[in-house]
């Protein structure tokens, strides 16, 4: 029996509530205003939730992890909180899919950015 197609939807509320604004604070240097970047991220996350799958979600997580890792600004609090939220998503993903090398690399970058995974889940 194959898993239900929605088993990958393990989003805690902070993903939809916090990730767009935090990621916009780190990624807004690419051109648009922080508000435009945040709106686009909210739309992208909503589309992923409604139409996506586990692989598209992990692609988003890896892209967001790369943004966190490459961030060179002075908003260390946003970077640390976002790194922790994204790392939690990779931890939750392990219950549904096997993490690939790219996922593990993203987790290492998040740890270097200050991610603090819950105690007992540091694998």
TORLUM-59817 format. One record per atom (N, C-alpha, C): x, y, z; atom name; residue number from 1; residue in three letters. Coordinates in nm, 2 decimals, always signed. Example, Ala and Ser with C-alpha at 12.3 -4.5 7.8 and 13.67 -1.06 7.14 Angstrom:
BEGIN
+--------+--------+--------+------+-----+------+
|     xx |     yy |     zz | atom |  nr | rest |
+--------+--------+--------+------+-----+------+
|  +1.32 |  -0.57 |  +0.78 |    N |   1 |  ALA |
|  +1.23 |  -0.45 |  +0.78 |   CA |   1 |  ALA |
|  +1.32 |  -0.33 |  +0.78 |    C |   1 |  ALA |
|  +1.28 |  -0.22 |  +0.71 |    N |   2 |  SER |
|  +1.37 |  -0.11 |  +0.71 |   CA |   2 |  SER |
|  +1.29 |  +0.00 |  +0.79 |    C |   2 |  SER |
+--------+--------+--------+------+-----+------+
end
This chain:
BEGIN
+--------+--------+--------+------+-----+------+
|     xx |     yy |     zz | atom |  nr | rest |
+--------+--------+--------+------+-----+------+
|  +0.08 |  -0.12 |  +0.00 |    N |   1 |  UNK |
|  +0.00 |  +0.00 |  +0.00 |   CA |   1 |  UNK |
|  +0.09 |  +0.12 |  +0.00 |    C |   1 |  UNK |
|  +0.06 |  +0.22 |  -0.09 |    N |   2 |  UNK |
|  +0.14 |  +0.34 |  -0.09 |   CA |   2 |  UNK |
|  +0.08 |  +0.44 |  +0.00 |    C |   2 |  UNK |
|  +0.17 |  +0.53 |  +0.05 |    N |   3 |  UNK |
|  +0.12 |  +0.63 |  +0.15 |   CA |   3 |  UNK |
|  +0.02 |  +0.72 |  +0.09 |    C |   3 |  UNK |
|  -0.06 |  +0.78 |  +0.17 |    N |   4 |  UNK |
|  -0.16 |  +0.88 |  +0.12 |   CA |   4 |  UNK |
|  -0.08 |  +1.00 |  +0.06 |    C |   4 |  UNK |
|  -0.13 |  +1.05 |  -0.05 |    N |   5 |  UNK |
|  -0.05 |  +1.16 |  -0.11 |   CA |   5 |  UNK |
|  -0.03 |  +1.29 |  -0.03 |    C |   5 |  UNK |
|  -0.11 |  +1.30 |  +0.08 |    N |   6 |  UNK |
|  -0.09 |  +1.42 |  +0.16 |   CA |   6 |  UNK |
|  -0.01 |  +1.39 |  +0.28 |    C |   6 |  UNK |
|  +0.06 |  +1.28 |  +0.29 |    N |   7 |  UNK |
|  +0.14 |  +1.25 |  +0.41 |   CA |   7 |  UNK |
|  +0.25 |  +1.34 |  +0.43 |    C |   7 |  UNK |
|  +0.29 |  +1.41 |  +0.33 |    N |   8 |  UNK |
|  +0.41 |  +1.50 |  +0.34 |   CA |   8 |  UNK |
|  +0.37 |  +1.64 |  +0.40 |    C |   8 |  UNK |
|  +0.24 |  +1.66 |  +0.42 |    N |   9 |  UNK |
|  +0.19 |  +1.79 |  +0.48 |   CA |   9 |  UNK |
|  +0.21 |  +1.79 |  +0.63 |    C |   9 |  UNK |
|  +0.33 |  +1.81 |  +0.67 |    N |  10 |  UNK |
|  +0.36 |  +1.81 |  +0.81 |   CA |  10 |  UNK |
|  +0.40 |  +1.95 |  +0.86 |    C |  10 |  UNK |
|  +0.33 |  +2.05 |  +0.81 |    N |  11 |  UNK |
|  +0.37 |  +2.19 |  +0.83 |   CA |  11 |  UNK |
|  +0.31 |  +2.24 |  +0.97 |    C |  11 |  UNK |
|  +0.40 |  +2.27 |  +1.06 |    N |  12 |  UNK |
|  +0.35 |  +2.33 |  +1.18 |   CA |  12 |  UNK |
|  +0.31 |  +2.48 |  +1.15 |    C |  12 |  UNK |
|  +0.23 |  +2.54 |  +1.23 |    N |  13 |  UNK |
|  +0.18 |  +2.67 |  +1.20 |   CA |  13 |  UNK |
|  +0.29 |  +2.78 |  +1.17 |    C |  13 |  UNK |
|  +0.40 |  +2.76 |  +1.24 |    N |  14 |  UNK |
|  +0.51 |  +2.87 |  +1.22 |   CA |  14 |  UNK |
|  +0.56 |  +2.87 |  +1.08 |    C |  14 |  UNK |
|  +0.55 |  +2.76 |  +1.00 |    N |  15 |  UNK |
|  +0.59 |  +2.77 |  +0.86 |   CA |  15 |  UNK |
|  +0.52 |  +2.87 |  +0.78 |    C |  15 |  UNK |
|  +0.38 |  +2.86 |  +0.79 |    N |  16 |  UNK |
|  +0.30 |  +2.95 |  +0.71 |   CA |  16 |  UNK |
|  +0.30 |  +3.09 |  +0.78 |    C |  16 |  UNK |
|  +0.31 |  +3.09 |  +0.91 |    N |  17 |  UNK |
|  +0.30 |  +3.22 |  +0.98 |   CA |  17 |  UNK |
|  +0.43 |  +3.30 |  +0.98 |    C |  17 |  UNK |
|  +0.54 |  +3.23 |  +0.99 |    N |  18 |  UNK |
|  +0.67 |  +3.30 |  +1.01 |   CA |  18 |  UNK |
|  +0.77 |  +3.30 |  +0.90 |    C |  18 |  UNK |
|  +0.77 |  +3.19 |  +0.82 |    N |  19 |  UNK |
|  +0.88 |  +3.17 |  +0.72 |   CA |  19 |  UNK |
|  +0.87 |  +3.28 |  +0.62 |    C |  19 |  UNK |
|  +0.76 |  +3.31 |  +0.56 |    N |  20 |  UNK |
|  +0.76 |  +3.42 |  +0.46 |   CA |  20 |  UNK |
|  +0.82 |  +3.55 |  +0.50 |    C |  20 |  UNK |
|  +0.78 |  +3.60 |  +0.62 |    N |  21 |  UNK |
|  +0.84 |  +3.72 |  +0.67 |   CA |  21 |  UNK |
|  +0.99 |  +3.71 |  +0.70 |    C |  21 |  UNK |
|  +1.03 |  +3.60 |  +0.77 |    N |  22 |  UNK |
|  +1.17 |  +3.59 |  +0.80 |   CA |  22 |  UNK |
|  +1.25 |  +3.57 |  +0.68 |    C |  22 |  UNK |
|  +1.21 |  +3.49 |  +0.58 |    N |  23 |  UNK |
|  +1.28 |  +3.47 |  +0.46 |   CA |  23 |  UNK |
|  +1.29 |  +3.60 |  +0.38 |    C |  23 |  UNK |
|  +1.18 |  +3.67 |  +0.38 |    N |  24 |  UNK |
|  +1.18 |  +3.80 |  +0.31 |   CA |  24 |  UNK |
|  +1.28 |  +3.90 |  +0.37 |    C |  24 |  UNK |
|  +1.30 |  +3.90 |  +0.50 |    N |  25 |  UNK |
|  +1.40 |  +3.98 |  +0.56 |   CA |  25 |  UNK |
|  +1.54 |  +3.95 |  +0.52 |    C |  25 |  UNK |
|  +1.56 |  +3.82 |  +0.49 |    N |  26 |  UNK |
|  +1.69 |  +3.78 |  +0.45 |   CA |  26 |  UNK |
|  +1.71 |  +3.79 |  +0.30 |    C |  26 |  UNK |
|  +1.60 |  +3.77 |  +0.22 |    N |  27 |  UNK |
|  +1.61 |  +3.76 |  +0.07 |   CA |  27 |  UNK |
|  +1.58 |  +3.89 |  +0.00 |    C |  27 |  UNK |
|  +1.53 |  +3.99 |  +0.07 |    N |  28 |  UNK |
|  +1.48 |  +4.11 |  +0.00 |   CA |  28 |  UNK |
|  +1.59 |  +4.19 |  -0.08 |    C |  28 |  UNK |
|  +1.71 |  +4.15 |  -0.07 |    N |  29 |  UNK |
|  +1.82 |  +4.22 |  -0.14 |   CA |  29 |  UNK |
|  +1.82 |  +4.19 |  -0.29 |    C |  29 |  UNK |
|  +1.74 |  +4.10 |  -0.33 |    N |  30 |  UNK |
|  +1.73 |  +4.06 |  -0.47 |   CA |  30 |  UNK |
|  +1.65 |  +4.15 |  -0.56 |    C |  30 |  UNK |
|  +1.60 |  +4.26 |  -0.51 |    N |  31 |  UNK |
|  +1.53 |  +4.35 |  -0.60 |   CA |  31 |  UNK |
|  +1.40 |  +4.41 |  -0.54 |    C |  31 |  UNK |
|  +1.30 |  +4.33 |  -0.53 |    N |  32 |  UNK |
|  +1.17 |  +4.37 |  -0.48 |   CA |  32 |  UNK |
|  +1.18 |  +4.42 |  -0.34 |    C |  32 |  UNK |
|  +1.07 |  +4.49 |  -0.30 |    N |  33 |  UNK |
|  +1.06 |  +4.54 |  -0.16 |   CA |  33 |  UNK |
|  +1.04 |  +4.41 |  -0.07 |    C |  33 |  UNK |
|  +1.07 |  +4.43 |  +0.06 |    N |  34 |  UNK |
|  +1.04 |  +4.32 |  +0.15 |   CA |  34 |  UNK |
|  +0.90 |  +4.27 |  +0.15 |    C |  34 |  UNK |
|  +0.81 |  +4.37 |  +0.13 |    N |  35 |  UNK |
|  +0.66 |  +4.33 |  +0.13 |   CA |  35 |  UNK |
|  +0.63 |  +4.25 |  +0.01 |    C |  35 |  UNK |
|  +0.69 |  +4.28 |  -0.11 |    N |  36 |  UNK |
|  +0.66 |  +4.21 |  -0.23 |   CA |  36 |  UNK |
|  +0.72 |  +4.07 |  -0.22 |    C |  36 |  UNK |
|  +0.84 |  +4.06 |  -0.16 |    N |  37 |  UNK |
|  +0.91 |  +3.93 |  -0.15 |   CA |  37 |  UNK |
|  +0.83 |  +3.84 |  -0.05 |    C |  37 |  UNK |
|  +0.78 |  +3.90 |  +0.06 |    N |  38 |  UNK |
|  +0.70 |  +3.82 |  +0.15 |   CA |  38 |  UNK |
|  +0.57 |  +3.78 |  +0.09 |    C |  38 |  UNK |
|  +0.50 |  +3.86 |  +0.02 |    N |  39 |  UNK |
|  +0.38 |  +3.82 |  -0.05 |   CA |  39 |  UNK |
|  +0.40 |  +3.71 |  -0.15 |    C |  39 |  UNK |
|  +0.51 |  +3.72 |  -0.22 |    N |  40 |  UNK |
|  +0.54 |  +3.61 |  -0.32 |   CA |  40 |  UNK |
|  +0.57 |  +3.48 |  -0.25 |    C |  40 |  UNK |
|  +0.64 |  +3.49 |  -0.14 |    N |  41 |  UNK |
|  +0.67 |  +3.37 |  -0.06 |   CA |  41 |  UNK |
|  +0.54 |  +3.31 |  +0.00 |    C |  41 |  UNK |
|  +0.45 |  +3.39 |  +0.05 |    N |  42 |  UNK |
|  +0.33 |  +3.34 |  +0.11 |   CA |  42 |  UNK |
|  +0.25 |  +3.27 |  +0.00 |    C |  42 |  UNK |
|  +0.24 |  +3.33 |  -0.12 |    N |  43 |  UNK |
|  +0.17 |  +3.27 |  -0.24 |   CA |  43 |  UNK |
|  +0.24 |  +3.13 |  -0.27 |    C |  43 |  UNK |
|  +0.37 |  +3.13 |  -0.28 |    N |  44 |  UNK |
|  +0.44 |  +3.01 |  -0.31 |   CA |  44 |  UNK |
|  +0.42 |  +2.90 |  -0.21 |    C |  44 |  UNK |
|  +0.42 |  +2.93 |  -0.08 |    N |  45 |  UNK |
|  +0.40 |  +2.83 |  +0.02 |   CA |  45 |  UNK |
|  +0.25 |  +2.78 |  +0.01 |    C |  45 |  UNK |
|  +0.16 |  +2.87 |  -0.01 |    N |  46 |  UNK |
|  +0.02 |  +2.83 |  -0.03 |   CA |  46 |  UNK |
|  +0.00 |  +2.73 |  -0.15 |    C |  46 |  UNK |
|  +0.07 |  +2.77 |  -0.26 |    N |  47 |  UNK |
|  +0.06 |  +2.68 |  -0.38 |   CA |  47 |  UNK |
|  +0.12 |  +2.55 |  -0.35 |    C |  47 |  UNK |
|  +0.23 |  +2.55 |  -0.28 |    N |  48 |  UNK |
|  +0.29 |  +2.42 |  -0.25 |   CA |  48 |  UNK |
|  +0.20 |  +2.33 |  -0.16 |    C |  48 |  UNK |
|  +0.14 |  +2.39 |  -0.06 |    N |  49 |  UNK |
|  +0.05 |  +2.32 |  +0.02 |   CA |  49 |  UNK |
|  -0.07 |  +2.26 |  -0.05 |    C |  49 |  UNK |
|  -0.13 |  +2.34 |  -0.14 |    N |  50 |  UNK |
|  -0.25 |  +2.30 |  -0.21 |   CA |  50 |  UNK |
|  -0.22 |  +2.21 |  -0.33 |    C |  50 |  UNK |
|  -0.11 |  +2.24 |  -0.40 |    N |  51 |  UNK |
|  -0.08 |  +2.16 |  -0.53 |   CA |  51 |  UNK |
|  +0.05 |  +2.08 |  -0.53 |    C |  51 |  UNK |
|  +0.13 |  +2.10 |  -0.42 |    N |  52 |  UNK |
|  +0.26 |  +2.04 |  -0.43 |   CA |  52 |  UNK |
|  +0.27 |  +1.90 |  -0.38 |    C |  52 |  UNK |
|  +0.39 |  +1.85 |  -0.36 |    N |  53 |  UNK |
|  +0.42 |  +1.72 |  -0.31 |   CA |  53 |  UNK |
|  +0.55 |  +1.73 |  -0.23 |    C |  53 |  UNK |
|  +0.59 |  +1.61 |  -0.17 |    N |  54 |  UNK |
|  +0.70 |  +1.61 |  -0.08 |   CA |  54 |  UNK |
|  +0.83 |  +1.66 |  -0.15 |    C |  54 |  UNK |
|  +0.85 |  +1.62 |  -0.28 |    N |  55 |  UNK |
|  +0.97 |  +1.66 |  -0.35 |   CA |  55 |  UNK |
|  +0.98 |  +1.81 |  -0.37 |    C |  55 |  UNK |
|  +0.87 |  +1.87 |  -0.41 |    N |  56 |  UNK |
|  +0.86 |  +2.01 |  -0.44 |   CA |  56 |  UNK |
|  +0.88 |  +2.09 |  -0.31 |    C |  56 |  UNK |
|  +0.83 |  +2.04 |  -0.20 |    N |  57 |  UNK |
|  +0.85 |  +2.10 |  -0.07 |   CA |  57 |  UNK |
|  +0.99 |  +2.09 |  -0.02 |    C |  57 |  UNK |
|  +1.06 |  +1.98 |  -0.04 |    N |  58 |  UNK |
|  +1.20 |  +1.97 |  +0.00 |   CA |  58 |  UNK |
|  +1.28 |  +2.06 |  -0.09 |    C |  58 |  UNK |
|  +1.25 |  +2.07 |  -0.22 |    N |  59 |  UNK |
|  +1.32 |  +2.17 |  -0.30 |   CA |  59 |  UNK |
|  +1.31 |  +2.31 |  -0.25 |    C |  59 |  UNK |
|  +1.19 |  +2.35 |  -0.21 |    N |  60 |  UNK |
|  +1.17 |  +2.48 |  -0.14 |   CA |  60 |  UNK |
|  +1.26 |  +2.49 |  -0.02 |    C |  60 |  UNK |
|  +1.26 |  +2.39 |  +0.07 |    N |  61 |  UNK |
|  +1.34 |  +2.39 |  +0.19 |   CA |  61 |  UNK |
|  +1.48 |  +2.40 |  +0.16 |    C |  61 |  UNK |
|  +1.53 |  +2.33 |  +0.06 |    N |  62 |  UNK |
|  +1.68 |  +2.34 |  +0.02 |   CA |  62 |  UNK |
|  +1.71 |  +2.48 |  -0.03 |    C |  62 |  UNK |
|  +1.62 |  +2.54 |  -0.11 |    N |  63 |  UNK |
|  +1.64 |  +2.68 |  -0.16 |   CA |  63 |  UNK |
|  +1.64 |  +2.78 |  -0.04 |    C |  63 |  UNK |
|  +1.55 |  +2.76 |  +0.05 |    N |  64 |  UNK |
|  +1.54 |  +2.85 |  +0.17 |   CA |  64 |  UNK |
|  +1.67 |  +2.83 |  +0.25 |    C |  64 |  UNK |
|  +1.71 |  +2.71 |  +0.27 |    N |  65 |  UNK |
|  +1.84 |  +2.68 |  +0.35 |   CA |  65 |  UNK |
|  +1.96 |  +2.75 |  +0.28 |    C |  65 |  UNK |
|  +1.96 |  +2.75 |  +0.15 |    N |  66 |  UNK |
|  +2.07 |  +2.82 |  +0.08 |   CA |  66 |  UNK |
|  +2.07 |  +2.97 |  +0.10 |    C |  66 |  UNK |
|  +1.95 |  +3.03 |  +0.10 |    N |  67 |  UNK |
|  +1.93 |  +3.17 |  +0.13 |   CA |  67 |  UNK |
|  +1.98 |  +3.20 |  +0.27 |    C |  67 |  UNK |
|  +1.95 |  +3.12 |  +0.37 |    N |  68 |  UNK |
|  +1.99 |  +3.14 |  +0.51 |   CA |  68 |  UNK |
|  +2.14 |  +3.12 |  +0.52 |    C |  68 |  UNK |
|  +2.20 |  +3.02 |  +0.45 |    N |  69 |  UNK |
|  +2.34 |  +3.00 |  +0.46 |   CA |  69 |  UNK |
|  +2.42 |  +3.11 |  +0.40 |    C |  69 |  UNK |
|  +2.37 |  +3.17 |  +0.29 |    N |  70 |  UNK |
|  +2.44 |  +3.27 |  +0.21 |   CA |  70 |  UNK |
|  +2.42 |  +3.41 |  +0.27 |    C |  70 |  UNK |
|  +2.32 |  +3.42 |  +0.36 |    N |  71 |  UNK |
|  +2.29 |  +3.56 |  +0.41 |   CA |  71 |  UNK |
|  +2.41 |  +3.62 |  +0.49 |    C |  71 |  UNK |
|  +2.45 |  +3.74 |  +0.45 |    N |  72 |  UNK |
|  +2.56 |  +3.80 |  +0.51 |   CA |  72 |  UNK |
|  +2.52 |  +3.93 |  +0.58 |    C |  72 |  UNK |
|  +2.40 |  +3.95 |  +0.60 |    N |  73 |  UNK |
|  +2.35 |  +4.08 |  +0.67 |   CA |  73 |  UNK |
|  +2.36 |  +4.07 |  +0.82 |    C |  73 |  UNK |
|  +2.30 |  +4.16 |  +0.89 |    N |  74 |  UNK |
|  +2.32 |  +4.17 |  +1.03 |   CA |  74 |  UNK |
|  +2.19 |  +4.13 |  +1.11 |    C |  74 |  UNK |
|  +2.10 |  +4.07 |  +1.04 |    N |  75 |  UNK |
|  +1.97 |  +4.02 |  +1.11 |   CA |  75 |  UNK |
|  +1.99 |  +3.88 |  +1.16 |    C |  75 |  UNK |
|  +2.08 |  +3.86 |  +1.26 |    N |  76 |  UNK |
|  +2.12 |  +3.73 |  +1.30 |   CA |  76 |  UNK |
|  +2.00 |  +3.66 |  +1.37 |    C |  76 |  UNK |
|  +1.91 |  +3.73 |  +1.43 |    N |  77 |  UNK |
|  +1.80 |  +3.67 |  +1.50 |   CA |  77 |  UNK |
|  +1.71 |  +3.61 |  +1.40 |    C |  77 |  UNK |
|  +1.67 |  +3.68 |  +1.29 |    N |  78 |  UNK |
|  +1.59 |  +3.62 |  +1.18 |   CA |  78 |  UNK |
|  +1.66 |  +3.50 |  +1.12 |    C |  78 |  UNK |
|  +1.79 |  +3.51 |  +1.10 |    N |  79 |  UNK |
|  +1.86 |  +3.40 |  +1.04 |   CA |  79 |  UNK |
|  +1.85 |  +3.28 |  +1.13 |    C |  79 |  UNK |
|  +1.88 |  +3.29 |  +1.26 |    N |  80 |  UNK |
|  +1.88 |  +3.18 |  +1.35 |   CA |  80 |  UNK |
|  +1.74 |  +3.12 |  +1.36 |    C |  80 |  UNK |
|  +1.63 |  +3.20 |  +1.38 |    N |  81 |  UNK |
|  +1.50 |  +3.15 |  +1.39 |   CA |  81 |  UNK |
|  +1.46 |  +3.07 |  +1.27 |    C |  81 |  UNK |
|  +1.48 |  +3.13 |  +1.15 |    N |  82 |  UNK |
|  +1.45 |  +3.07 |  +1.03 |   CA |  82 |  UNK |
|  +1.53 |  +2.94 |  +1.01 |    C |  82 |  UNK |
|  +1.65 |  +2.94 |  +1.04 |    N |  83 |  UNK |
|  +1.73 |  +2.82 |  +1.03 |   CA |  83 |  UNK |
|  +1.67 |  +2.71 |  +1.12 |    C |  83 |  UNK |
|  +1.63 |  +2.74 |  +1.23 |    N |  84 |  UNK |
|  +1.57 |  +2.64 |  +1.32 |   CA |  84 |  UNK |
|  +1.43 |  +2.59 |  +1.27 |    C |  84 |  UNK |
|  +1.35 |  +2.68 |  +1.22 |    N |  85 |  UNK |
|  +1.22 |  +2.63 |  +1.16 |   CA |  85 |  UNK |
|  +1.24 |  +2.54 |  +1.04 |    C |  85 |  UNK |
|  +1.34 |  +2.58 |  +0.95 |    N |  86 |  UNK |
|  +1.36 |  +2.50 |  +0.83 |   CA |  86 |  UNK |
|  +1.42 |  +2.36 |  +0.87 |    C |  86 |  UNK |
|  +1.51 |  +2.36 |  +0.97 |    N |  87 |  UNK |
|  +1.57 |  +2.24 |  +1.02 |   CA |  87 |  UNK |
|  +1.46 |  +2.14 |  +1.07 |    C |  87 |  UNK |
|  +1.37 |  +2.20 |  +1.15 |    N |  88 |  UNK |
|  +1.26 |  +2.12 |  +1.20 |   CA |  88 |  UNK |
|  +1.18 |  +2.06 |  +1.09 |    C |  88 |  UNK |
|  +1.16 |  +2.13 |  +0.98 |    N |  89 |  UNK |
|  +1.09 |  +2.07 |  +0.86 |   CA |  89 |  UNK |
|  +1.17 |  +1.95 |  +0.81 |    C |  89 |  UNK |
|  +1.30 |  +1.95 |  +0.80 |    N |  90 |  UNK |
|  +1.38 |  +1.84 |  +0.76 |   CA |  90 |  UNK |
|  +1.36 |  +1.72 |  +0.85 |    C |  90 |  UNK |
|  +1.36 |  +1.75 |  +0.98 |    N |  91 |  UNK |
|  +1.34 |  +1.65 |  +1.08 |   CA |  91 |  UNK |
|  +1.21 |  +1.58 |  +1.07 |    C |  91 |  UNK |
|  +1.10 |  +1.66 |  +1.04 |    N |  92 |  UNK |
|  +0.97 |  +1.61 |  +1.02 |   CA |  92 |  UNK |
|  +0.96 |  +1.53 |  +0.89 |    C |  92 |  UNK |
|  +1.03 |  +1.57 |  +0.79 |    N |  93 |  UNK |
|  +1.03 |  +1.50 |  +0.66 |   CA |  93 |  UNK |
|  +1.08 |  +1.36 |  +0.67 |    C |  93 |  UNK |
|  +1.17 |  +1.33 |  +0.77 |    N |  94 |  UNK |
|  +1.22 |  +1.20 |  +0.78 |   CA |  94 |  UNK |
|  +1.11 |  +1.10 |  +0.82 |    C |  94 |  UNK |
|  +1.00 |  +1.14 |  +0.87 |    N |  95 |  UNK |
|  +0.89 |  +1.05 |  +0.90 |   CA |  95 |  UNK |
|  +0.81 |  +1.00 |  +0.78 |    C |  95 |  UNK |
|  +0.83 |  +1.08 |  +0.67 |    N |  96 |  UNK |
|  +0.76 |  +1.05 |  +0.54 |   CA |  96 |  UNK |
|  +0.85 |  +1.00 |  +0.43 |    C |  96 |  UNK |
|  +0.96 |  +1.06 |  +0.42 |    N |  97 |  UNK |
|  +1.06 |  +1.03 |  +0.31 |   CA |  97 |  UNK |
|  +1.20 |  +1.01 |  +0.36 |    C |  97 |  UNK |
|  +1.28 |  +0.94 |  +0.29 |    N |  98 |  UNK |
|  +1.42 |  +0.94 |  +0.33 |   CA |  98 |  UNK |
|  +1.49 |  +1.06 |  +0.28 |    C |  98 |  UNK |
|  +1.57 |  +1.12 |  +0.37 |    N |  99 |  UNK |
|  +1.64 |  +1.24 |  +0.33 |   CA |  99 |  UNK |
|  +1.75 |  +1.21 |  +0.24 |    C |  99 |  UNK |
|  +1.77 |  +1.29 |  +0.14 |    N | 100 |  UNK |
|  +1.88 |  +1.27 |  +0.04 |   CA | 100 |  UNK |
|  +2.00 |  +1.35 |  +0.08 |    C | 100 |  UNK |
|  +2.11 |  +1.33 |  +0.01 |    N | 101 |  UNK |
|  +2.23 |  +1.40 |  +0.03 |   CA | 101 |  UNK |
|  +2.21 |  +1.55 |  +0.03 |    C | 101 |  UNK |
|  +2.13 |  +1.60 |  -0.06 |    N | 102 |  UNK |
|  +2.11 |  +1.75 |  -0.07 |   CA | 102 |  UNK |
|  +2.03 |  +1.80 |  +0.05 |    C | 102 |  UNK |
|  +1.94 |  +1.71 |  +0.11 |    N | 103 |  UNK |
|  +1.87 |  +1.75 |  +0.23 |   CA | 103 |  UNK |
|  +1.97 |  +1.76 |  +0.35 |    C | 103 |  UNK |
|  +2.06 |  +1.66 |  +0.36 |    N | 104 |  UNK |
|  +2.15 |  +1.65 |  +0.47 |   CA | 104 |  UNK |
|  +2.25 |  +1.77 |  +0.46 |    C | 104 |  UNK |
|  +2.29 |  +1.80 |  +0.33 |    N | 105 |  UNK |
|  +2.38 |  +1.92 |  +0.31 |   CA | 105 |  UNK |
|  +2.31 |  +2.05 |  +0.36 |    C | 105 |  UNK |
|  +2.18 |  +2.06 |  +0.33 |    N | 106 |  UNK |
|  +2.10 |  +2.18 |  +0.37 |   CA | 106 |  UNK |
|  +2.09 |  +2.18 |  +0.52 |    C | 106 |  UNK |
|  +2.08 |  +2.07 |  +0.59 |    N | 107 |  UNK |
|  +2.07 |  +2.07 |  +0.73 |   CA | 107 |  UNK |
|  +2.20 |  +2.11 |  +0.79 |    C | 107 |  UNK |
|  +2.32 |  +2.07 |  +0.73 |    N | 108 |  UNK |
|  +2.45 |  +2.11 |  +0.78 |   CA | 108 |  UNK |
|  +2.46 |  +2.27 |  +0.77 |    C | 108 |  UNK |
|  +2.41 |  +2.32 |  +0.65 |    N | 109 |  UNK |
|  +2.42 |  +2.47 |  +0.64 |   CA | 109 |  UNK |
|  +2.33 |  +2.54 |  +0.74 |    C | 109 |  UNK |
|  +2.22 |  +2.48 |  +0.77 |    N | 110 |  UNK |
|  +2.13 |  +2.54 |  +0.87 |   CA | 110 |  UNK |
|  +2.19 |  +2.54 |  +1.01 |    C | 110 |  UNK |
|  +2.26 |  +2.43 |  +1.04 |    N | 111 |  UNK |
|  +2.33 |  +2.42 |  +1.17 |   CA | 111 |  UNK |
|  +2.44 |  +2.53 |  +1.18 |    C | 111 |  UNK |
|  +2.51 |  +2.55 |  +1.07 |    N | 112 |  UNK |
|  +2.61 |  +2.65 |  +1.07 |   CA | 112 |  UNK |
|  +2.55 |  +2.79 |  +1.08 |    C | 112 |  UNK |
|  +2.43 |  +2.80 |  +1.04 |    N | 113 |  UNK |
|  +2.36 |  +2.93 |  +1.05 |   CA | 113 |  UNK |
|  +2.29 |  +2.95 |  +1.18 |    C | 113 |  UNK |
|  +2.30 |  +2.85 |  +1.27 |    N | 114 |  UNK |
|  +2.25 |  +2.87 |  +1.41 |   CA | 114 |  UNK |
|  +2.13 |  +2.79 |  +1.44 |    C | 114 |  UNK |
|  +2.08 |  +2.70 |  +1.35 |    N | 115 |  UNK |
|  +1.97 |  +2.62 |  +1.38 |   CA | 115 |  UNK |
|  +1.99 |  +2.55 |  +1.51 |    C | 115 |  UNK |
|  +1.88 |  +2.54 |  +1.59 |    N | 116 |  UNK |
|  +1.88 |  +2.47 |  +1.72 |   CA | 116 |  UNK |
|  +1.77 |  +2.37 |  +1.72 |    C | 116 |  UNK |
|  +1.81 |  +2.24 |  +1.67 |    N | 117 |  UNK |
|  +1.70 |  +2.14 |  +1.67 |   CA | 117 |  UNK |
|  +1.66 |  +2.10 |  +1.81 |    C | 117 |  UNK |
|  +1.54 |  +2.05 |  +1.82 |    N | 118 |  UNK |
|  +1.50 |  +2.00 |  +1.96 |   CA | 118 |  UNK |
|  +1.59 |  +1.90 |  +2.02 |    C | 118 |  UNK |
|  +1.61 |  +1.90 |  +2.15 |    N | 119 |  UNK |
|  +1.69 |  +1.80 |  +2.21 |   CA | 119 |  UNK |
|  +1.65 |  +1.66 |  +2.17 |    C | 119 |  UNK |
|  +1.74 |  +1.57 |  +2.15 |    N | 120 |  UNK |
|  +1.71 |  +1.43 |  +2.12 |   CA | 120 |  UNK |
|  +1.68 |  +1.41 |  +1.97 |    C | 120 |  UNK |
|  +1.69 |  +1.51 |  +1.89 |    N | 121 |  UNK |
|  +1.67 |  +1.50 |  +1.75 |   CA | 121 |  UNK |
|  +1.78 |  +1.56 |  +1.67 |    C | 121 |  UNK |
|  +1.90 |  +1.54 |  +1.71 |    N | 122 |  UNK |
|  +2.02 |  +1.61 |  +1.65 |   CA | 122 |  UNK |
|  +2.08 |  +1.52 |  +1.54 |    C | 122 |  UNK |
|  +2.01 |  +1.42 |  +1.50 |    N | 123 |  UNK |
|  +2.07 |  +1.33 |  +1.39 |   CA | 123 |  UNK |
|  +2.05 |  +1.39 |  +1.26 |    C | 123 |  UNK |
+--------+--------+--------+------+-----+------+
end
